[in-house]
Each structure stands twice: as C-alpha cells, then as structure tokens.
Amino acid sequence: MLIWNARALVVTVPDETTATLVVTTARDLSPNLPIIARAATEQGVHELAELGAQYVVHPELEGGLELVHHTLLSLGFPLREVHAYADAVRRDRYNTNITADEEYQSLHDLLHAMKGIEVFWLQLSVSSPLIGRSLAEADIRSRSGASVVALIRNHQLIANPKSMTVFEEGDRVGLIGDQEQLEVARGFSSKRS
C-alpha cells in the first residue's frame, strides 16, 4: 500500500466526513506519518487535530489571519514578530476564545515595542555629504544619537549594514531614534558642510 512509503499526507478534500475518514485510516496505518489536512469548519479543525493531523488548515480563517499578517507588516511591524503572532494563533487552532494569552501577549508586545520606535528613511541625493563615506566615517550615531538599522540599495535591503559600508547616491538609509535625533541626522546628511 502506498501510505507505508509516504513521507507526508496532504488531505485537501472539501468534505469533512471524507477528510475524517482519510485521516483516521492514515493514522491507523502509519502512526508517525505527518498529516496536513483541510477543514471546512472550526469544529473540523479540532476533530481532525484530535484524530492525528499535525497541521489543520481552515481556508476561511487562514485567509483572515493572512489579512491580519499583511496589515501588521504594512504598518511596519517587525516581520519576525508578525510571524510569531500568526504561528501562535495557528498553534491554538484559530481559537479566538483562548485565555492562555500567548498570541495576545505576542500582539501586545508588538504594539508596545512599536510605540516608541519608528524607522525614518532618508534618501541620499547627489549633494549629500555622506556619499563616498563609510558608515564608520559618517559617525551618524555619535553625531545625532540616531542609529542606522538598514539600507536599501538597488531595490535590495541590507539589514544592519557594516561599518565599512560606503554610502552611494540613491541609497535609502533607515534610521531609528527619537524625533530630535532624526532631525539632527537629516540636517547633517542632506547638505554639504
């Protein structure tokens, strides 16, 4: 029988009764087989998981979670934290009545962390005194208090650029700091001294 040689089983049938039958049979034949199943209802999510499916996907709830995921990313929340939040919701099988707080704590931490931190993007024009200087030479942090956390060059993101990185015309420099620090950094990086 094919199931004995299978490395994983993906159950995509839309009918939950059929999905339940497939998961139950597969689990009986192969207790360690990874099973990924589709559920049409919230009750089906729990039933298929209890029958042995390691991952159960509810397309409608997954679509809603994906909307939240993209919304948080578009608002500038850190990718890793957004993924952690989505994973916590999935681990709880989309249960919105969870009182264990893992996903709520994750979202709360995201919101709290973002209150005081904003990434300010500075576009380097041809007249910027930073062009041709390395990050170390520009000494932005000690001059302004703001920190360079990213650089976008040729549509590529460079996270935490190294001190030897030399600024080029057209670079977008991502800075974090308070409003005053960002204003100081903008001032000395946009005009020749």
C-alpha positions in Angstrom: 0.0 0.0 0.0 1.3 3.5 -0.9 0.8 5.0 2.5 3.6 2.9 4.0 6.1 4.6 1.8 4.6 8.1 2.1 6.7 10.8 3.7 3.6 13.0 4.3 -0.1 13.1 3.6 -2.0 16.2 2.5 -5.7 15.9 2.7 -7.5 18.5 0.6 -11.0 17.1 0.1 -13.6 19.7 1.0 -16.0 17.3 2.7 -15.0 16.9 6.4 -16.6 13.5 6.7 -14.3 12.2 3.9 -11.3 14.1 5.4 -12.0 12.5 8.8 -12.1 9.0 7.2 -8.8 9.6 5.4 -7.0 11.0 8.5 -8.3 8.2 10.7 -7.3 5.5 8.2 -3.9 7.0 7.6 -3.2 7.4 11.3 -4.1 3.7 11.9 -1.8 2.6 9.0 1.1 4.8 9.8 1.2 6.3 13.4 4.2 8.6 12.6 3.1 9.9 9.2 2.9 13.7 9.1 -0.6 14.6 8.1 -1.7 18.1 6.9 -5.5 18.4 6.4 -8.0 20.9 5.2 -11.0 21.7 7.5 -14.2 23.4 6.4 -15.4 24.3 9.9 -13.9 25.4 13.2 -15.2 22.1 14.7 -13.5 20.2 11.9 -10.2 21.9 12.8 -10.4 20.4 16.3 -11.7 17.0 15.2 -9.0 16.5 12.6 -6.3 17.5 15.0 -7.6 15.1 17.6 -7.6 12.3 15.1 -3.9 12.9 14.4 -3.5 15.6 11.8 -0.4 17.7 12.8 -1.5 20.7 10.8 -5.0 21.6 10.0 -5.8 24.5 7.7 -9.2 26.2 7.7 -9.1 28.3 4.5 -11.5 31.0 5.6 -9.8 31.5 9.0 -6.4 31.3 7.3 -7.5 34.0 4.9 -8.5 36.2 7.8 -5.2 35.5 9.5 -3.3 36.3 6.3 -5.1 39.7 6.1 -4.0 40.5 9.7 -0.5 39.4 8.8 -0.2 41.7 5.8 -1.9 44.6 7.7 0.7 44.3 10.5 3.5 44.2 8.0 2.2 47.2 6.1 2.0 49.1 9.3 5.7 48.5 9.8 5.6 45.8 12.5 8.8 43.5 12.6 8.4 40.5 10.3 9.7 38.0 12.8 7.2 39.2 15.4 4.3 39.1 13.0 5.2 35.5 12.1 5.4 34.7 15.8 1.9 36.1 16.3 0.4 34.2 13.3 2.1 30.9 14.4 0.7 31.3 17.9 -2.8 31.7 16.5 -2.3 28.6 14.3 -1.0 26.6 17.3 -4.2 27.4 19.1 -6.1 26.1 16.1 -7.5 29.6 15.3 -9.3 29.6 18.7 -10.4 33.1 19.4 -11.5 32.2 22.9 -8.1 31.3 24.2 -7.3 32.6 27.6 -3.7 31.3 27.7 -2.6 34.7 26.3 0.3 33.6 24.1 -0.9 35.2 20.9 -2.4 38.1 22.8 0.9 38.7 24.6 2.8 38.4 21.3 0.5 41.1 19.7 0.7 43.3 22.8 4.5 43.1 22.8 4.4 44.1 19.1 2.2 47.1 19.8 4.2 48.2 22.8 7.6 47.9 21.0 6.3 49.9 18.1 5.0 52.9 20.1 8.4 54.5 20.6 10.3 53.2 17.6 9.8 54.5 14.1 12.1 53.8 11.2 12.8 57.0 9.3 14.0 56.6 5.7 16.5 59.1 4.4 17.1 59.3 0.6 20.7 60.3 -0.2 20.8 62.8 -3.1 23.9 63.7 -5.1 24.6 66.6 -2.8 24.6 64.5 0.4 27.9 64.8 2.3 27.5 61.1 3.3 28.1 59.9 -0.3 31.5 58.2 -0.6 31.9 57.9 3.1 31.7 54.7 5.1 29.2 54.2 7.9 32.1 54.4 10.4 33.4 57.7 8.8 29.9 59.3 8.8 29.7 58.6 12.5 25.9 59.1 12.4 25.2 57.7 15.9 27.7 59.8 17.8 26.8 62.9 15.8 23.0 62.6 16.2 22.1 59.8 18.5 20.2 58.1 15.7 21.2 54.6 14.6 21.4 53.2 11.1 19.5 50.0 11.0 19.0 49.3 7.3 20.0 50.4 3.9 18.1 50.0 0.6 20.3 49.9 -2.5 19.3 48.8 -6.0 16.0 47.5 -4.5 17.9 45.3 -2.1 17.5 45.6 1.7 20.7 45.5 3.7 19.8 45.0 7.4 22.3 46.3 9.9 24.9 47.5 7.4 28.5 47.0 8.4 30.7 49.9 9.5 32.7 49.6 6.2 29.6 50.1 4.0 30.2 53.1 1.8 27.1 55.3 1.1 26.2 55.8 -2.5 23.8 58.2 -4.3 20.3 57.0 -4.3 20.7 54.9 -1.1 17.8 54.9 1.3 19.1 54.9 4.8 16.9 53.5 7.6 17.4 55.3 10.9 15.8 54.8 14.3 15.8 57.3 17.1 13.6 60.0 18.7 12.3 62.9 16.7 15.2 65.2 17.7 17.9 62.7 16.9 16.3 62.0 13.5 16.1 65.8 12.7 19.8 66.2 13.5 20.7 63.2 11.3 18.5 64.6 8.5 20.2 68.0 8.8 23.8 67.0 8.5 23.2 64.2 5.9 21.3 66.3 3.4 23.6 69.3 2.9 27.3 69.8 2.4 29.2 71.1 5.4 
